[in-house]
Amino acid sequence: MTTFVDRVELHVAAGNGGHGCASVHREKFKPLGGPDGGNGGRGGDVILVVDTSVTTLIDYHHSPHRKATNGKPGEGGNRSGADGQDLILPVPDGTVVLDKRGNVLADLIGEGTSYVAAQGGRGGLGNAALASARRKAPGFALLGEPGRSEDIVLELKTVADVALVGYPSAGKSSLISVLSAAKPKIADYPFTTLVPNLGVVTAGDIVYTIADVPGLIPGASQGKGLGLEFLRHVERCSVLVHVLDTAALESERDPVTDLDVIEAELAQYGGLDDRPRIVALNKVDVPDGQDLADLIRPDLEARGYQVFEVSAVAHMGLRELSFALARIVAEARAAKPVQEATRIVIRPKAVDDAGFTVTREGDIYRVRGEKPERWVRQTDFANDEAVGYLADRLDRLGVEEELMKLGARAGDEVVIGDEDDAVVFDWEPSLAAGAEMLGRRGEDHRFEAPRPAAQRRRERQAARDESEQEYEGFQPFGE
């Protein structure tokens, strides 16, 4: 059974916003007391929060679909709907959030760090909020917006100061068990360690964390063995410790060759050239191991490595190794810039940003933009008055003017939004605001059958001629 998962694909869906309510206040002797429809509640967000008590992503491996609750609809009597509850998903420290294309969305480090993975939809306005001096009793309300749905990838990169790397059965788990209080599984066969083990080491006044990475083999950076799966856990470490087995039973291997192979794999993985290296020659308590350590130590020191002879079984050289690592970790921490408080970055829009774009695609005109697409999602197209209100908003935004500039004519097909979720209608230009020009509720001159442009010109000319005739026949009083 899987007990450690460090990479999962997560499907998150935020809650939908509640619909607004269209209601009219009624009471005795006051049958039409004005609109009193409440607003819909906001949909819940899906939020990732770092929890240091969580060490694996296994919960999301078994349950990859997560959804927040929806907002409640508004009610009469100016009662707004309740907001949906945010869904809090705890993740381990060091979790990286990526999109499906591999772009990093967030790097979550530190207890309580959070990221909104999917934002809940806004609640729709009730007719009480839509009332104005010209529209005293709206017969419609806005729909709640659907919550966002996202497919994200979570990757865990262990947050440790020191990483122990080396061949399987080199003694990494044994070293971490004696340097810290960690109790990893230990055996004398390859790939005993199937998950990274993390321990806390105290050396004088310095406390640091140490992790042993599952055994690397040639080709690990291309996916062989367990190396590729766990090499990401080395990225955040301040120092790498090469654990070399000086008492290996395999005749074709030697510690120097093992070090060269591991370094080649680290180089192919990339991003680790700036990390200091230390070599720990392990198992020197074995007579042949001590002889081999004495033989290869000058060569390693000539390459610039700081070499320590240790034995996890006999507890030899552990104090010197521990304090040496503490010094390097302290230097790395001192070299890091001081983290500043979180700042809100304001990115103002360009001066000429109209908030929407209109493009011609063959015989159709496509409107894109946050506002028009959001307004379309909020519109109840079964209500003529709501459709008229949408037309008013688009006209005030400047969509009609832009369509005219591009040469759109009455009856041309206009599409708002992208292909997957678009609204298509035949454009009918208007000279006056729609919902404000309504007669009885639900009646709008824009919903009458469209007339040819030539017919409309003849009607306007006939109206002007009739007006001129009335003026010519006008006799001033007293003449």
Summary of the structure (lengths in Angstrom):
residues: 479
radius of gyration: 35.3
end to end distance: 107.7
largest distance: 136.3
contacts: 1495
relative contact order: 0.09
helix: 28%
strand: 22%
